Structures are given as C-alpha cells and as structure tokens.
Amino acid sequence: MGIFKKIANALKKTREAISRKFDLILSGGELSEDFFEELEDVLISSDIGAKASIELVEELRVYARKNKIRNANDVKVALKTILKEAFDEIKPEKFNNLFFKTPAIVSVIGVNGVGKTTSLGKLAYKLKEQKLDVCLVAADTFRAAASEQLSQWASRAKVRIIKHAEGADAGAVVYDGIASAKAKKTDVLLIDTAGRLHTKDNLMKELGKIDKIISREYPEANRYNLIVLDATTGQNAVSQIEHFSQFMKLDGIILTKLDGTAKGGIVISIAKTLKVPVFYVGVGEGLEDLEEFDASEFIDNLF
C-alpha cells in the first residue's frame, strides 16, 4: 500500500466525522456571522480545541474579507490554505530525508500505553532502511518486561540494542549506550525511557538525569527529544505536551493510533496552540507503518 493510501485510510474516521458536520453548514449562500459561529462549533467538536478553533475562525474572517470570499462553499479551500500556512511555520528541517542530523541521540518519552516502544522499533527499522547505523537503548528499566519488548523490536528491525537487567539504573544504561555508539560510530542512538505521568516525580527527575549524562558524555551529538502521543486521547494529548515541556525541550511528536480514531483534529490543535511539529505518524500495526508527517497531505486528506 502506498504512503498516500495509508494516510488516507488512517484519517478515514476523522475525515468522515468532520465531513458530516461540514456538509451541514456548507450549503452555499452568502457568508454570515451565523456561519462562522457554526464553523467554530464544528472545529471544536472535531477535537481541534477551543483556542485553536477560535483563532482559525478569526483568521478565516480576515482572509475572506481580504480575498472577497462571499460563498460558504469556497470556505473549505480558504481554510486549507490557512492551515497549511500554520503548519509551514513549525515545519522541521530535514537532513538527508530525515528530520535530524547525524550523529544523533533521540530520547523518546511519553506516558504508558501510547505505543512508545512500538514506535521506537518502527523508527529503528525506518532509519536502517535509509542506510543508517542504528542502536536502541533500553532505558525503560521501570516497567516489567520493557527491555524484552524492545529486544523483540530490535530483532525485527535488525538493529543493535543496549540493555541491562530489569530495575537497573536507567542512567547507567544510557551511559553504556553512548559509549557503544561512540566506539562503533553509530549514526542514531534511540533511547527508550520509562513511561511516566507528570505526577511521578521520581521518574520525571530521571529524565533530567538522563539529559545530564548525554550532555556530559556526548556533547557533540545532535540532540532530539520526541514525545509519543496517542491520537485517540484527543485534547488530553495537549496537556501531556504541556506537562513534559516543563521538564525538557520537546523537538517533535510521534503520533500513534491515528488509524483508530476520529480525533485526528488534535494535530491542528497542537500545531496552532503549542507550535510543536509532528515528525511521524503511526498508520497501522506493521513494522513499516510509521510515516513521515506531511502537513499538506494531512490537510488535503482531512478535508
């Protein structure tokens, strides 16, 4: 299945939910204040969020006046234009068809159950397919069998893995991973961290410890922090970003389970309110079902 087909299928539930609501208000005729109010309600109910929806509708009002748009049927095209401009403002730079420069250390964080370890395995496979030397680091020593799960993904992706026994010090695993990466001139070191909530103070402090070890032991490496979010959680994903941002700088997002939800509008909410770019989206359960996020393709498929 091609990339465009995968994205289209992944967004099917979200697209159908939004289309039904749009069809009710896009009945032609002249634009009116009632129309904009109804549009705002449609966007909010599509998990785009109140703040982002209000901003979008206001931008649409301005755009409609400036471009002399008077018919409701032309609004969809205008809205797509505005959204693409918003995503362009936070578009990550690419390097050799990647979102990061090598040698790179990518720390992957997120709450339990979002598909963090699975996403790491898929990402390792994707990078290896691009002829990069990749190593996984099993720094989630808190969750039972986490390192075994990551080992299975390492085997499937055919990449190296650095791990210690369950309950070991996560910082020590990261230290050994860095030593191995430097010795073997590894292109990308992917670090799995313990799933945590902002209320787990000890685990949040552990992130800071890992950060210090990386800065001390491999200062020349290009650093990236990615947060994994479950698309099915809707607006809860926004609060997760806000909480984790208090402890570390977030460079981007891996969005999972997009194919199982009607809440894909959350991507727009994050882009408009938090300005954090989506790097990758999960579009299925297979090893190859992790795709680089393309904002233009996403918006065209969404509307």
N, C-alpha and C positions, 0 to 999 in steps of 0.2 A: 504494500500500500504506500502511495506517495505521501510526501510531507503535507501537501495541501489537503489531501483527503483525510489524513489523520487529524489535522487541526479542525477541519470542518466537522468531522464526526465527534470530536471531543467537545465542540461547542454546541452540539445539536440541542441539548436540553435548555441551555441558556438562550440560544437563538430563538427557539420556539416560544419560550416564556416571554421574551421581550417583544417578539413579533406580534403575538396576540394582543398585547397591550398597545403597541404602536398602531396596529390596524384599527383599533377602536377610535383613536384620536386623529389619525391621518386620513381624514375623509374628504380632503380637498377643501376648497373655500379659502377665505381670507384668514390671515393670522390674526389672533386676538389675544387679549390678556388671559381669557379662559383657557385658550390652547396652551399657553406657556405654563400655566398653573397645572394643567393636566399632565403636561410633559414632565414637569418636575416630580409629580407623584409617580409617574411611570418609572423614571430613573431611580428614585429612592426605593421603590418596591422591587427593583431589579438588582438590589444589593450594590448599587453604585454609591450609596450613602448619602445622607442629608447634605453635608458640607459640599461634597463634590458635585452633587446634583444641582444645588443652588448656584454654584459657580458656573457650571456648564450652561444652565438656562440663561443666566445673565449674559454670558459671552455670546450665546446664540441670539439673544435680543439685539445686541450691538452689531453682530455680524449680519443679521437680517436687515437692519436699518442701513448699514453701510453698503450692502450689496443689493439693496432693493428687492429682497425676497418677500413676497407677499402671499405665496401659496403654501399651504401646510405640506403638500406633497414634496416640496423642494427642501424641506427642513432636514430630512434624513441625510441628504448629501452634505448639507452645511454642517450637521452635527459630526459626521465622519471626518470632515476637514478639520474641525476644531479639535477633535480627539487626537488625530494624527499629529497635529502641531504640539499638543500637550506631551505626547509620548516622545516626540523628537527632542524635547528639552531635556529629557533624562536618559536618552539613549546611550548605553555604554559603548566605549570604544572597543573595536575589535582588533585582534592581533593574530595574523595567520589563521584567519577564520575562527578564532577563539575570542572569548571575552577577556582573557588575561594573558599577560606576558610571562615568559618562562625565563629562569626557573621560578616556579610559583608554589606558594603554600596556600591551600584553600581550606579554611576552617568552616565546617558545616554545622549549624546549630538549629535548634527548634524544639518544640515540645514533643512529648511521647505520642506516637500514633500517627504522625503526619506523613510517614514514609521516608524518613531521613536516611536510614541505612540503605533502603532500596534505591533511593535517588543517587546515593554515592556509588553504588555498584553500577548503575546505568551510566553515570557520568564517567566513571573509570573506563568503561567499555567504549564510550563515545570518543574519549581522548586518545585511547590506544588505537582506535580506528583511524585517527588523524596522525598516526606515526609518532606519537609522543610516548616517552617512558614514564609510566605512572606507578605510584606506590600508595597503598591505602594504609592509614594508621588507625588502629582500633583503640581510640582514647575514650570510648564509652565503656568504662570498667565498672559502672554503677548498675546497669541493667543486666539481669541474668541472661546469659547466652548471647549477648550483643556481639561479642567478638567472633563467636562461632557463626552467627548470621552473616557478619561482614566477610568472614573467611569464605563462605559459600559464594558470595558475590565476587570475591577476588578470584576464586577458581573459575567461575563462569566467564568473567571478563579477561581472565588470563593475565592478571597483574600481581605484583608482589604485595605482601601485607606484613606490617609490623604489629605484633600484639604481645601482651603479657597475660598473666593469669587473671581470672575474674577477681575484682576487688583491689587490683593493683593501683598504684598511684598513676593517675592519668598524665600528669606532667612528665613522669619518667618514660611513659610510652612515647609521648611526643618528642622528648629528648632523643630517644633511640631512633625514632623515625627520621629526625633531622640529620643525625649522624650518618644513617644509612643513605639518605638522599644526597648528602654532600659527597660521600665516598663513591657512590655509583653514578654521580652526575644526573640524578633523576630530574626530569622536566617538571613534573607536577606531583606534589605531595598532597593527598586528600585526607583530611583529618576528620574522623567521626567523633563527635562529642556527645556526652550524656544528654538525653532528652530531659528538659527541665522546665519548670514554671518559674515565673519571677518570684514566687513565694518561697522557693527552695534556695535559701540564702547561701548555703554551703556550696551548692552546685553553681550558682551564679558567680561566686568568688573564684571557683575553679577555672572559669573562663578567663578571668583576669590573670591567674597564674599561668595558664597555657599561653596567653598572649605575651607575657613577660619572657617566658622561655624561648618562644620563637624570635622575639626581638633581640634577645641576648645571643642566641646560638646561630641564627641565620639572618642577620640584618640586611644582607644583600638580596635576599629573596623578595619577589613581588608578593605582597600580601593581599588576600581577599577573604572576606567574611560573607558567607551566603547563608540566608535563613530559609528553611524549608517550611512552606505553608500548605495546609490542606484547603483546597478551594471550596470544599463542602461546608467549611465553618463560616463562610461569609464574612460579616463585619468583625467577627472575633479575630480574624487574621490581622486586622488593623491594630487591635490592641496588643497582639503578640509582638508586632514590629515595634510599637511604641515602648513596650517593656524591655525588650532586648537591646534597643538603641540606647538605653540608659547605661548599659554595661560595656558595649562595644559598638564600633562603627560598622554599619551594615552596607556592603557594597552592592548587593543584589539579592534576588529571590529565585528559588526553585519552587514552582507552583505545581503541586501534585493533585491527582484525582479530578482534574478538570473535566475528564470524560464522564464523571459520575454525578455531576451537579448542574443545577440551573442557576448557580450563583457566580457564574463567570464574570459578572459585572464588577466583582471585587477588585479585579485587575485595574479597572479605571479608577476606582476609589483610592487605591494605593498610589497610583501614578499622580493623581491630582492633589491629594492631601499630604502624602508623605514623601513624594519625589524619590522613591526607591525603585530602580528598574527591575523588571523581571528578566532573568537571564535564560532560564529554561522552563519548559512546561512538560509535565507528565501527561502522556496521551494514551496510556494503556499499561498493561502489566508486563509486557515483554522486555527483554534486555535492550532492544533498540528503541523503546517507546519513551525517549526523552528527546525533545526537540528544542533547538534554539528558538527563543521567542522573537517573533516578527510582529511588531505593533500594527503595521499596515495590514498584514494578512489577518491578524486577530480582529481588527475593527471591521474589515470587509466581511468576514465570516459572521461576526456578531450581529451586524445589522443587515 
